[in-house]
Amino acid sequence: MDAPLSVSPLALPAAAMPTPATGPAFYRRMLVGPLLALAAASVVLWTFGGDRWLADRLYGWEGHAWTLKSHLLTATVLHDAGKHTMTALWLATAAAWLTATIRPQLTAWRRPLAYLTLTTLVATLLVSWIKSWSDVDCPWDLLRYGGDRPWLGLFAARPDGLPRGVCFPAGHASAGYAWVATYFFARATRPRWRRRALAAALGLGLAFGIAQQLRGAHFLSHDLWTLAICWLVALAGYALALDPSLRRGTATAQAR
């Protein structure tokens, strides 16, 4: 009787362990649902004042001052240490990609690790770039919350002489939400882990986002838009680099 085949812990899914099916329905589900949810949330938060309603309650709960702005947990642990930890995680991922490019036994991991390294980087850089020109204030800048600037809608003209706002979308939350790419990374490498990977990334982004809202740095909508940007970057990267059905179709077209 033949001995059972052993599977290396570094092996990627084979025909006996297929990745979840993809196709038009998959991309509709991954794209349309989140975009509709974002649109609905934006209407509630922007048009109907949900952002200010929530910020009012947080501000009042803290004694009508952002008392958690410099708190050990929110400022030192979740903001400063969180930023450094996420940077270290990205550097470790980049190092793993580099290792896979020079070690033949890790060849199968090159593309997935390249995907994870680049999509997390692109997502955070894209959020930072949008922040640089969106010209939206933080709650702590506003007269309503102890600052010195008037409330302006997202598309309102900014008065001359008013300093630029650099708070939309949420930059720190992107350090966590960028890792929603691990959902698609896991689909290609360890499909059973994909939902746990997504939950971990959402948990990180949520923790960072809540901390910043408690500090007065962001409204809820800033975090939701950051999550949407990170998700769209991760989905686009998956379609371009990891989706086996699209890669087979591209290879077939090139062979003709």
N, C-alpha and C positions, 0 to 999 in steps of 0.2 A: 504494500500500500504506500502511495506517495506521501511523503512528509508534508505537513501544511506549510504553505509559503509564509515567510515572515515579511512583515511590512515595515520598512524603515520609518521612524517617526518624522523623517524629513520628506517622505514621499508625498506627492500631490495626488488628488483624487484621480483614479483611473476609471476605466469603463465600468468596473464593478462598483464604484462609488461615485456616481455622476454628480456634477454640480446641479443645483436647481435649474429648471428650465428657464430660458429667457426667450424673448420675442417681443412683438409689438405690444401684446397685452401687459407684459412685465414693465415695459418702459412707460406705458400709459399709467399704470398703477403707481410707479415710482415718481412720475412727473406731475400728472394731473392732480392727484389727491393732495400732495403737499402744496402745490400752487394755489389750489382752491382754498385750502385751510389758511394759507398765508393771506390771501385776499380778504377772506371773511374776518380774520383777526385784525387786519389793518383797518378795515372799516370800523370795527368796534373800538379799536384803540385810538385811531386818529379822528375819524368823523364824529364818533359819539363820546369822545373824551375818556376812553378807558385808561389810556396812559396816565392822564392826570389824576383820575379817580384812584388808581392804585398808588401812585406816588404820594398823593395827599394822605392816604392812610398810613403809608410807611413813615412819612415825615411826621405826622401827628403821633404815631406810636413811639417814635424816638424822641418825643418831647419838643416837636417843632424845631428841630435842629438835626443835622446829620451826625448824630453822636457816634455812629458806627463807622464813620469815614476813616478814622485812624485806629480802629479797634484791632487788637492782636489777631483775632480770627479772620476778620474780613480783609484787613489791609496787609498784615504780615504773612499769614498762613495762606489764605485763598488767593490773594493777589500776587504778592511778591514771590513767596515760595512756590505757588502754583505756576507762575510764569517760568521760573527757573526749572521746575520739574518737567514741564511740557517741552521746554527747549532741550533738556537732557534726553527726553524720550525721542524727540525728533532726531537728535544727533545719533542716538543708538540705532534708530531705524536706518538712517543714512549709512552708518557704518556697516550694518547688516547687508544693505544693498551692495556696498563696495566689496564686502567679503564674498558675496555671491558672484560678483563679476570675475573674481580671480580664482575661485575654487570650483573645479569642474563638477564635484559632487553636489554643488548647490545651484547648478545651471537652471533647474526648473523654477527656482525661487527668484531669479533675476527680474523677470517682468513684474510679478506681484509686488516685490519690494520696491522696485522703481516706481510703480503706481502709487504705493502708499507714501513713499518719500515725497514725490512730486505733487500729488494732490493735496496733501496736508500743507505743504509750503505754498502752493498757488492759492489755496483757500484763504490762508491768513494774510498773504500779501494783497489779495484782491479786496478783502475787508479793509485793510489799512489804506489802500489806494482810494477806495470810495469815501472813507472817513476824511481824507485830505481835501476833498472838494464838496462834500455834501452840505457843509455849513450848517450843522444842526447843533444846538446847545445841549449840555448836560443839565439834568435837573438842578444840581447844586449851583449852576450859573444863573438861575432864574430868580427874579424878584419874588415869585410865589414861594420859593423854597430858600429864602435867605440870601440869594445872590443879587446881582445888579443889572440883569438883562431882562427885557420884556419877553413874554412868550410869543414865539413866532411859529406858524405852521410850517410843515415840511417844505412847501413850495412858495412860501411868502417871501416877498422882496425884503432884503435885509437893509435896515437904515444905514446911511453913510456914517462911518465912524464907529460902528458897533464891531467889536472884535469878532473874528471868525469863530464859528463853532466847529468842533472836531469830535463829535460824539456819536455819529450815526454812520454805519452800524456799530455794534458793540465789539471793540477790538479784543478785550481780554477773554470774552466768551468764545471767540474764535479759536483760542488755544485749546479749548475742549471740544467744541463742535466740529473742528476740522477733522477730528478722528472718527466721525461717522463714516469716513472712508474705510475703516476697518470692517464695516458690514460687507462691503463689496470685496475687500481683500479676503475676508473669510469665505465668501461665496466661492471664490476661486481656489482656495487652499484648504480650508477646513469648514465645509458647509454647515456642519452641526453647530459651529460656534458663532454663526453670523448674528443671531439675535442677541446673544450675550455680549458680543462685541459692540453692537449698536446700543444696547442698554448702557454699557460702560461709558461710551462716548457721550451719550445724551446726559448721563449722570454728571460727567465732568463739566460739560457746557452749562448744565443747569446750576451746578454748585457755583461756578465762576460767575454766571449771570446774576443769580440771586445776591451773591456777595456784593456785586457792583451796584445793583439796585438799592441795597441796604445802605451803601455808602453815598448814594445820590449821584452816581456816575452815569446811570443809564435809565431810560424808560424800558418797559417790557417789550415794546415794539422793536427797539434796537436789537434785543437779543433774538427775537423771532426772525428778523431779517438776516442776522448773522447765521443762524441755523439754516435758513433757506439757501443762502449763498454757498455755505459749506456743503450742503446736500447736493446742490446742482453741480458743483465742481466735482464732487465724488462720483456722481452718476455719469457725468460726461466722460470722466477719466476711465470709468469702468467700461463704457461703451467703446472707447477708443483703444484701450489697452488690454482688457481682460476678458470681455465677453467672448466665449469660444465660438458661438454661432456667427457673430460678426467677423471675427478673425478668419474663420473658415471661408466665409463669403468673399472677403477681401482677397484671400489667397487664391481662391478659384478664379475670381475676375482677373487677377494679375497673370494667371497661368494661361488665359485664353489668348 
